[in-house]
Amino acid sequence: MNDKGFVIWLTGLPASGKTTIARLLEKELKSKGYKVESMDGDEVRKWLSPTEGFTPEDRARHLRRVMYVSHLLARNGVIVIASFVSPYRKVREEARKLIGDFIEVYVKCSLETVMKRDPKGLYRRALKGEIKHMTGIDDPYEEPENPEVIVDTEKLTPEECMKKILEKVKELGYIK
């Protein structure tokens, strides 16, 4: 089993497939006996940052809380699967520096496709002006420049994405 924790940080546009992949990763790793905690954007925001909005400053404050909790868990031998839009490179770099054992996964999907998926109706509402600071619409998403893994959810199934991530995690020596 893993004595050393680490963080798998999934980043991508809303509706790109981060949560689906994170759930599959969590299930697979737990089935192999690893200690795993999933931190998903919507769920964690409710508890760590209920008063934060979605301005760049609010997002950065929220993600700093997430990265600190992820760091605490990882240093105590837990595999953390962090699934957040985390649209800004600078904030993701802060996470990498703080956490150390950090695997950035870019969950790649075109804006056109995520707008078609739109399970929560966020893009539709943003286009009507009902939601401000929507990533991909009136707020930028800065693609990772050097992620450890890129999974393209337009070309790969969620299961294939999960397997690709686990292969990289093994290659990096975090799991056997």
C-alpha positions as MATLAB code, in Angstrom:
seq = 'MNDKGFVIWLTGLPASGKTTIARLLEKELKSKGYKVESMDGDEVRKWLSPTEGFTPEDRARHLRRVMYVSHLLARNGVIVIASFVSPYRKVREEARKLIGDFIEVYVKCSLETVMKRDPKGLYRRALKGEIKHMTGIDDPYEEPENPEVIVDTEKLTPEECMKKILEKVKELGYIK';
ca = [
       0.000    0.000    0.000;
       0.993    3.592   -0.363;
       2.697    5.098    2.663;
       3.244    8.248    0.704;
       0.249   10.299   -0.260;
       0.006   12.414   -3.363;
      -2.519   14.546   -5.209;
      -4.074   13.893   -8.591;
      -5.389   17.324   -9.626;
      -7.974   17.180  -12.422;
      -8.512   20.494  -14.174;
     -10.683   21.377  -17.150;
     -13.748   23.245  -18.299;
     -17.053   22.669  -16.496;
     -18.721   19.532  -17.940;
     -15.434   18.204  -19.366;
     -15.715   14.972  -17.352;
     -13.590   15.679  -14.259;
     -16.077   14.379  -11.686;
     -16.891   11.237  -13.661;
     -13.200   10.387  -14.041;
     -12.494   11.233  -10.388;
     -15.210    8.832   -9.219;
     -13.786    6.037  -11.380;
     -10.251    6.711  -10.077;
     -11.469    6.719   -6.487;
     -13.339    3.431   -6.912;
     -10.382    1.725   -8.633;
      -7.785    2.883   -6.103;
      -9.983    1.982   -3.113;
     -10.600   -1.467   -4.603;
      -6.817   -1.977   -4.464;
      -6.712   -1.024   -0.782;
      -5.413    2.546   -1.042;
      -6.552    5.348    1.257;
      -8.287    7.810   -1.040;
     -10.183   11.048   -0.573;
     -11.995   12.797   -3.400;
     -12.404   16.534   -3.302;
     -14.934   17.679   -5.876;
     -15.585   21.318   -6.711;
     -19.282   21.589   -5.893;
     -19.148   19.483   -2.732;
     -16.031   21.098   -1.258;
     -17.145   24.650   -2.015;
     -20.246   24.089    0.111;
     -18.070   23.351    3.173;
     -14.817   25.276    2.694;
     -15.943   28.376    0.806;
     -19.721   28.821    1.078;
     -19.468   32.619    0.867;
     -16.995   32.800   -2.025;
     -18.208   33.733   -5.471;
     -16.547   33.055   -8.797;
     -14.398   36.119   -9.362;
     -10.733   35.336   -9.995;
      -9.926   36.406   -6.414;
     -12.722   34.267   -4.933;
     -11.639   31.246   -6.962;
      -8.009   31.670   -5.877;
      -8.982   31.931   -2.180;
     -11.173   28.844   -2.473;
      -8.490   26.823   -4.259;
      -5.854   27.824   -1.680;
      -8.057   26.236    0.980;
      -8.429   23.137   -1.193;
      -4.691   22.876   -1.833;
      -3.900   23.195    1.875;
      -6.372   20.451    2.847;
      -5.039   18.311   -0.025;
      -1.488   18.903    1.232;
      -2.442   17.851    4.784;
      -4.128   14.674    3.570;
      -1.283   13.747    1.182;
       1.401   14.206    3.816;
      -0.570   11.756    5.957;
      -0.478    9.009    3.341;
      -3.760    9.690    1.579;
      -4.187    9.765   -2.194;
      -6.205   12.905   -2.912;
      -8.209   13.236   -6.109;
      -8.922   16.939   -6.503;
     -11.448   17.729   -9.211;
     -11.752   21.468   -9.839;
     -12.108   23.714  -12.879;
      -9.140   25.655  -11.407;
      -8.949   27.857  -14.503;
      -5.766   29.823  -13.723;
      -2.244   28.468  -14.288;
      -0.784   30.618  -11.502;
      -3.065   29.054   -8.880;
      -2.373   25.513  -10.143;
       1.361   26.268   -9.901;
       0.841   27.376   -6.283;
      -0.836   24.020   -5.632;
       2.073   22.152   -7.232;
       4.615   24.047   -5.087;
       2.724   23.601   -1.823;
       1.797   19.944   -2.322;
       4.964   18.682   -3.995;
       3.672   15.214   -4.891;
       1.285   16.628   -7.470;
       0.049   15.112  -10.713;
      -1.748   17.588  -12.932;
      -4.325   16.017  -15.238;
      -5.780   18.148  -17.985;
      -9.285   16.892  -18.730;
      -9.442   18.269  -22.248;
     -12.722   18.939  -24.023;
     -13.758   21.643  -26.488;
     -16.032   24.477  -25.423;
     -18.478   23.366  -28.118;
     -18.759   19.875  -26.600;
     -19.037   20.983  -22.963;
     -21.752   23.440  -23.985;
     -23.678   20.556  -25.580;
     -23.217   18.373  -22.473;
     -24.060   21.163  -19.969;
     -25.652   18.832  -17.357;
     -26.295   21.671  -14.883;
     -27.456   24.213  -17.471;
     -24.615   26.564  -16.497;
     -23.545   27.504  -20.017;
     -27.130   28.134  -21.085;
     -27.643   30.395  -18.054;
     -24.303   32.176  -18.614;
     -25.181   32.908  -22.234;
     -28.453   34.470  -21.024;
     -26.464   36.647  -18.608;
     -27.847   34.896  -15.505;
     -24.394   33.704  -14.383;
     -21.298   35.915  -14.300;
     -17.661   34.737  -14.365;
     -18.501   31.525  -16.213;
     -15.308   29.796  -17.289;
     -15.179   29.576  -21.061;
     -17.842   32.246  -21.571;
     -16.879   35.491  -19.816;
     -13.911   34.152  -17.818;
     -10.838   32.480  -19.297;
      -9.645   28.913  -18.887;
      -5.860   28.750  -19.084;
      -4.924   25.318  -20.406;
      -2.080   23.621  -18.537;
       1.240   24.039  -20.319;
       2.979   20.900  -18.989;
       0.482   18.579  -17.285;
       1.657   15.100  -16.388;
      -1.386   13.671  -18.172;
      -3.839   14.891  -20.828;
      -7.084   12.972  -21.250;
      -9.297   14.040  -24.137;
     -12.888   13.215  -23.174;
     -14.085   13.725  -26.728;
     -11.891   10.832  -27.895;
     -11.616    8.570  -24.825;
     -14.265    6.970  -22.623;
     -14.185    7.826  -18.901;
     -12.761    4.331  -18.241;
      -9.976    4.858  -20.797;
      -9.181    8.229  -19.191;
      -8.998    6.608  -15.762;
      -6.650    3.881  -17.040;
      -4.391    6.443  -18.745;
      -4.108    8.410  -15.492;
      -3.352    5.272  -13.450;
      -0.650    4.240  -15.946;
       1.061    7.610  -15.421;
       0.691    7.374  -11.633;
       2.394    3.943  -11.766;
       5.079    5.204  -14.141;
       5.842    8.029  -11.698;
       6.232    5.433   -8.923;
       3.343    6.495   -6.715;
       1.539    3.132   -6.876;
       2.518   -0.401   -7.825;
];
